[in-house]
Each structure stands twice: as C-alpha cells, then as structure tokens.
C-alpha cells in the first residue's frame, strides 16, 4: 500500500474503532504498519466498586 492509498479516511476509521474499544493505536507512517494495543480489562473488584480507597483507619482499643 502506498502512502497515497493510505488516506486520512482510513486513519479516521482506525482511530474511531480504537476509541470505541478503548484501545491504543500506533501507526508507523514510514512502513505503514498499524499496531493496536488492546485496553486492559478492569478487574472484577473494580467493576463491583471494591477497590480500596487507601489505608484503613480502625480504632484500636
């Protein structure tokens, strides 16, 4: 694929798809290689809201 064929609309399509999935895109314009790095999936604790807020402050009697 030549640089002329790698149009802006192609790049916009790649960016739009990556944005919808939360992925990161790296495009090498010299070699015309597109690398898509998937977003890390949140852990089950984060989904349930069980992530610790910080150090616990318990009254020690």
C-alpha positions, 0 to 999 in steps of 0.5 A: 500500500502506498502512502497515497492509498493510505488516506486520512479516511482510513486513519479516521476509521482506525482511530474511531474503532480504537476509541470505541474499544478503548484501545491504543493505536500506533501507526508507523507512517514510514512502513505503514504498519498499524499496531493496536494495543488492546485496553486492559480489562478492569478487574472484577473488584473494580467493576463491583466498586471494591477497590480500596480507597487507601489505608484503613483507619480502625480504632484500636482499643 
